[in-house]
Amino acid sequence: MLDGIQVAKLLLAHGITQIHHANTASTVFNYLRHQAIMSRQFVQENPHKYWQTIQGTDQTDIANGIFNDIFFDVENIWERSGFNFYGPVVLTFDTSILAGRSINISAENPAHWDTMQHDKRYINDVDDIAINCMSGGAWNFKNHIIIPQTPTIDLSLLKKVTFYIPPNILPCIDINNPGNAASTIARECEKQNIPFELKTAKEPTPEKKYGLFYGFMMKVI
């Protein structure tokens, strides 16, 4: 594992002062309501109090022993590619959140680890990060920052919440309406004095993603 302080210093040297976590509206609302970002295992083990939407990588991550880890992206994928399969809400944190932690950086997206040797799955030396994780001055999406075996991280270093609403709203039931989801997240941010930004996504959201991305899964909010 890598020293979080060293990684934060390296990111700062490349002008990177923030890292990001993207998720669904329902899961982010859970984080905000309970003032902590949570591992999927922690939420799963406490269903009486917390909730989350499923992710396509859940079973793979359980098999790989990283279901109790918390993931961050160095780049805001919504801004670079126009879409993020993990969800339409992005929590942006100061990189100082890495200080005092042992962290991992994936050499490849864990969804593709089935073809990799165990000892090749992570970047093992801080000196190798820039060479392996940056192309043309931009961070590679596959190189996730992973906080291992960490059930929760409080939101004290949360800088802002950004909600990406589709450019074309498709017909759907109210509980899956992106506008309603955005309003719910915005109200919760206002209660907690967290900066909130509503942005229009560059790409349309597939209809099959509406319920997962914007719905609240029968939760009373």
C-alpha positions as CSV (number, residue, x, y, z in Angstrom):
1,M,0.0,0.0,0.0
2,L,1.0,3.6,-0.5
3,D,1.3,6.5,2.0
4,G,-1.6,8.8,1.5
5,I,0.4,11.9,2.3
6,Q,2.9,11.1,-0.4
7,V,0.2,10.5,-2.9
8,A,-1.5,13.8,-2.0
9,K,1.8,15.7,-2.4
10,L,2.3,14.1,-5.9
11,L,-1.2,15.0,-7.0
12,L,-0.6,18.6,-5.8
13,A,2.6,18.7,-7.7
14,H,0.5,18.0,-10.8
15,G,-2.1,20.7,-9.9
16,I,-4.6,18.2,-8.6
17,T,-6.2,19.4,-5.3
18,Q,-9.5,17.4,-5.4
19,I,-10.7,13.9,-5.8
20,H,-14.2,12.6,-6.6
21,H,-16.7,9.9,-5.8
22,A,-19.7,9.4,-8.1
23,N,-22.8,7.5,-7.1
24,T,-26.6,7.3,-7.5
25,A,-29.0,9.9,-6.0
26,S,-30.3,7.4,-3.5
27,T,-26.9,6.3,-2.2
28,V,-25.6,9.9,-2.0
29,F,-28.7,11.0,-0.1
30,N,-27.8,8.2,2.4
31,Y,-24.3,9.6,2.7
32,L,-25.5,13.2,3.2
33,R,-28.3,12.2,5.7
34,H,-25.7,10.3,7.8
35,Q,-22.8,12.7,7.1
36,A,-20.4,10.0,5.9
37,I,-19.4,8.2,2.7
38,M,-19.7,4.4,3.3
39,S,-18.3,1.2,1.9
40,R,-20.9,-1.0,0.2
41,Q,-20.2,-3.8,2.7
42,F,-20.9,-1.5,5.7
43,V,-24.3,-0.4,4.2
44,Q,-25.1,-4.0,3.4
45,E,-24.4,-5.1,6.9
46,N,-26.6,-2.3,8.4
47,P,-29.8,-2.4,6.3
48,H,-31.9,-1.3,9.2
49,K,-30.3,2.1,9.1
50,Y,-28.6,2.7,5.7
51,W,-29.4,2.0,2.1
52,Q,-27.7,2.0,-1.3
53,T,-28.4,1.1,-4.9
54,I,-26.7,-1.9,-6.4
55,Q,-23.6,-1.4,-8.7
56,G,-22.8,-3.7,-11.6
57,T,-19.4,-4.5,-10.0
58,D,-20.8,-5.5,-6.5
59,Q,-20.3,-9.3,-6.9
60,T,-16.9,-8.9,-8.6
61,D,-15.7,-6.6,-5.8
62,I,-16.9,-9.0,-3.2
63,A,-15.0,-11.8,-4.9
64,N,-11.9,-9.6,-5.0
65,G,-12.1,-8.6,-1.3
66,I,-12.6,-4.9,-2.0
67,F,-16.3,-4.6,-1.1
68,N,-15.4,-2.9,2.2
69,D,-13.2,-0.4,0.4
70,I,-14.1,3.2,-0.6
71,F,-13.3,4.4,-4.1
72,F,-12.3,7.8,-5.5
73,D,-11.6,9.1,-9.0
74,V,-8.9,11.6,-9.6
75,E,-10.8,13.0,-12.6
76,N,-14.5,13.9,-12.6
77,I,-15.5,11.4,-15.3
78,W,-18.7,13.3,-16.1
79,E,-16.6,16.3,-17.2
80,R,-14.2,14.4,-19.4
81,S,-16.4,11.7,-21.0
82,G,-19.9,13.0,-20.6
83,F,-21.2,10.0,-18.6
84,N,-20.3,8.0,-15.6
85,F,-21.8,4.5,-15.1
86,Y,-21.6,4.7,-11.3
87,G,-24.1,7.5,-11.0
88,P,-25.1,11.2,-11.7
89,V,-24.0,12.7,-8.3
90,V,-20.4,13.6,-7.7
91,L,-19.0,14.3,-4.3
92,T,-15.8,16.3,-4.5
93,F,-13.3,16.1,-1.7
94,D,-10.0,17.9,-0.8
95,T,-7.0,15.6,-1.5
96,S,-6.0,16.1,2.2
97,I,-8.6,13.3,2.9
98,L,-5.8,10.9,1.9
99,A,-3.5,12.1,4.7
100,G,-2.9,9.6,7.5
101,R,-4.2,6.8,5.4
102,S,-2.7,3.8,3.7
103,I,-4.2,3.7,0.2
104,N,-4.1,1.6,-3.0
105,I,-4.2,2.8,-6.6
106,S,-5.5,0.3,-9.1
107,A,-3.4,-0.5,-12.1
108,E,-6.6,-1.5,-13.9
109,N,-10.3,-1.1,-13.2
110,P,-11.1,-3.9,-10.7
111,A,-13.9,-5.0,-13.0
112,H,-11.2,-6.4,-15.3
113,W,-9.0,-8.0,-12.6
114,D,-10.0,-11.5,-13.6
115,T,-7.3,-11.4,-16.3
116,M,-4.5,-10.0,-14.0
117,Q,-2.1,-11.5,-11.6
118,H,-2.7,-10.6,-7.9
119,D,0.6,-8.7,-7.6
120,K,-0.1,-6.6,-10.7
121,R,-3.4,-5.2,-9.6
122,Y,-2.1,-2.1,-7.8
123,I,0.6,0.5,-8.3
124,N,3.1,-0.4,-5.7
125,D,5.5,2.6,-5.7
126,V,4.7,6.3,-5.5
127,D,7.4,6.9,-8.1
128,D,5.5,4.8,-10.6
129,I,2.2,6.8,-10.3
130,A,2.9,9.5,-12.8
131,I,4.3,7.1,-15.3
132,N,1.5,4.6,-15.1
133,C,-1.5,6.8,-14.2
134,M,-1.2,9.9,-16.4
135,S,-1.4,10.2,-20.1
136,G,-1.0,13.6,-21.8
137,G,-1.3,15.3,-18.4
138,A,-4.6,13.7,-17.6
139,W,-5.3,11.0,-15.1
140,N,-6.4,7.6,-16.5
141,F,-9.9,6.5,-15.4
142,K,-8.8,3.0,-14.7
143,N,-6.5,4.1,-11.9
144,H,-8.9,4.4,-8.9
145,I,-7.7,5.6,-5.5
146,I,-8.9,3.0,-3.1
147,I,-9.1,3.3,0.7
148,P,-8.9,-0.3,1.8
149,Q,-11.1,-1.8,4.6
150,T,-12.7,1.5,5.5
151,P,-16.3,1.3,6.5
152,T,-16.9,5.1,6.7
153,I,-15.3,8.4,6.0
154,D,-16.9,11.6,7.4
155,L,-17.8,14.4,5.1
156,S,-15.7,17.1,6.8
157,L,-13.5,17.5,3.8
158,L,-16.4,17.5,1.3
159,K,-16.0,20.5,-0.9
160,K,-19.2,20.3,-3.0
161,V,-21.9,18.1,-4.5
162,T,-22.5,18.2,-8.2
163,F,-25.7,16.7,-9.7
164,Y,-25.7,15.9,-13.5
165,I,-29.2,16.1,-14.9
166,P,-29.9,14.6,-18.4
167,P,-30.1,17.1,-21.4
168,N,-33.3,15.4,-22.4
169,I,-35.7,14.3,-19.7
170,L,-37.5,11.1,-20.6
171,P,-41.1,10.3,-19.4
172,C,-40.9,8.4,-16.1
173,I,-42.7,8.0,-12.8
174,D,-42.2,10.8,-10.3
175,I,-40.0,8.7,-8.0
176,N,-37.5,8.3,-10.9
177,N,-37.6,11.9,-12.1
178,P,-34.2,13.5,-12.3
179,G,-35.5,16.9,-11.4
180,N,-37.1,15.6,-8.2
181,A,-33.9,13.7,-7.3
182,A,-31.9,16.9,-7.9
183,S,-34.2,18.9,-5.7
184,T,-34.0,16.4,-2.9
185,I,-30.2,16.3,-2.9
186,A,-30.1,20.2,-3.1
187,R,-32.3,20.5,-0.1
188,E,-30.2,18.2,2.0
189,C,-27.0,20.1,0.9
190,E,-28.7,23.4,1.9
191,K,-29.5,22.0,5.4
192,Q,-25.9,21.1,5.9
193,N,-24.4,24.2,4.2
194,I,-22.7,22.0,1.5
195,P,-22.2,23.8,-1.8
196,F,-24.5,22.2,-4.5
197,E,-24.1,22.6,-8.2
198,L,-26.7,21.4,-10.8
199,K,-25.2,20.8,-14.3
200,T,-26.6,19.5,-17.5
201,A,-24.8,16.3,-18.6
202,K,-23.2,16.2,-22.0
203,E,-24.8,12.9,-23.0
204,P,-28.3,11.6,-22.6
205,T,-29.0,9.1,-19.8
206,P,-30.1,5.7,-21.1
207,E,-33.8,5.0,-20.1
208,K,-32.8,1.8,-18.3
209,K,-30.6,3.9,-15.9
210,Y,-33.3,6.2,-14.8
211,G,-34.6,4.2,-11.9
212,L,-31.1,3.2,-10.7
213,F,-29.6,6.7,-11.1
214,Y,-32.4,9.0,-9.9
215,G,-35.0,6.8,-8.1
216,F,-35.2,6.4,-4.3
217,M,-36.1,2.7,-4.2
218,M,-39.3,3.1,-2.1
219,K,-37.4,4.9,0.6
220,V,-39.5,7.5,2.4
221,I,-37.6,10.8,2.2
